[in-house]
């Protein structure tokens, strides 16, 4: 590698799987006999796989638990002996339950890791986990997780806002806006969204009635065996007439208390984002997109929502671009 050439980055992903037992926060650690270390379940991203799908797959392999991802946590990046760099992405996660059954149907089966790779799984109170962790670097995501728990920001549900995939150009389409379809690239993007929505446990699908949105969400709805809720309110035409009705639809999804996806159009996104900002912590609101196009075709904005005594609160967000799908 030349002095000016950027090092190759090996992407990896995992999660801090948490639960509360007898009022105490606990996390799951795994032991790797090859290294004789205790760490978070994680592993390399396979070719063609998203970091999100890699996180849930690796956790399932190493712990035997299907999980749903929550808020993103600090990751790690460090050099490897061969000159490459390794970058690890982490999320908080919970073991999937009955409400997540639909999302699990959209995932491929995951075989367990061999005992040569992982030979122990242990649930520990966070203080014990901090002492047991082998690497100091693994303390940072744990500290973030504990802080989120203490502030009531850890137990969240996801509202995923999706812009429809790439559609036929208006100038090239002779039909109505209602029927303007996705391009082959848009159809590929729609298929790629399946694993993304599944990782966040999406069990409710709400979409604009126009074809390009319905088609964007159709592969996930089919894989998860969910009947989409088709809404004329989320179309461009209805948004022009009454942005307030769109805002009310978004608020109802924030109050829903489950994991959901809302698929709509670029001109509708400013209203959607505005509602999220009104119900977000100030640093989170300030980090939301502020300029057109807000999201690119098939890009998703994941709002992590905590239900508080004062109503829903967006405590974290993340976006995922089409080139990552």
Secondary structure as GFF3:
##gff-version 3
##sequence-region A 1 325
A	DSSP	beta_strand	9	21	.	.	.	ID=ss1
A	DSSP	beta_strand	24	32	.	.	.	ID=ss2
A	DSSP	beta_strand	37	39	.	.	.	ID=ss3
A	DSSP	beta_strand	42	44	.	.	.	ID=ss4
A	DSSP	alpha_helix	51	63	.	.	.	ID=ss5
A	DSSP	beta_strand	67	79	.	.	.	ID=ss6
A	DSSP	beta_strand	85	95	.	.	.	ID=ss7
A	DSSP	three_ten_helix	98	100	.	.	.	ID=ss8
A	DSSP	alpha_helix	101	105	.	.	.	ID=ss9
A	DSSP	beta_strand	120	125	.	.	.	ID=ss10
A	DSSP	alpha_helix	126	132	.	.	.	ID=ss11
A	DSSP	three_ten_helix	136	138	.	.	.	ID=ss12
A	DSSP	alpha_helix	139	150	.	.	.	ID=ss13
A	DSSP	beta_strand	157	163	.	.	.	ID=ss14
A	DSSP	three_ten_helix	170	172	.	.	.	ID=ss15
A	DSSP	three_ten_helix	177	179	.	.	.	ID=ss16
A	DSSP	alpha_helix	184	199	.	.	.	ID=ss17
A	DSSP	beta_strand	204	208	.	.	.	ID=ss18
A	DSSP	alpha_helix	211	224	.	.	.	ID=ss19
A	DSSP	beta_strand	229	231	.	.	.	ID=ss20
A	DSSP	three_ten_helix	232	234	.	.	.	ID=ss21
A	DSSP	alpha_helix	236	241	.	.	.	ID=ss22
A	DSSP	alpha_helix	243	254	.	.	.	ID=ss23
A	DSSP	beta_strand	260	264	.	.	.	ID=ss24
A	DSSP	alpha_helix	266	278	.	.	.	ID=ss25
A	DSSP	alpha_helix	282	286	.	.	.	ID=ss26
A	DSSP	beta_strand	300	308	.	.	.	ID=ss27
A	DSSP	beta_strand	311	320	.	.	.	ID=ss28
A	DSSP	three_ten_helix	322	324	.	.	.	ID=ss29
###
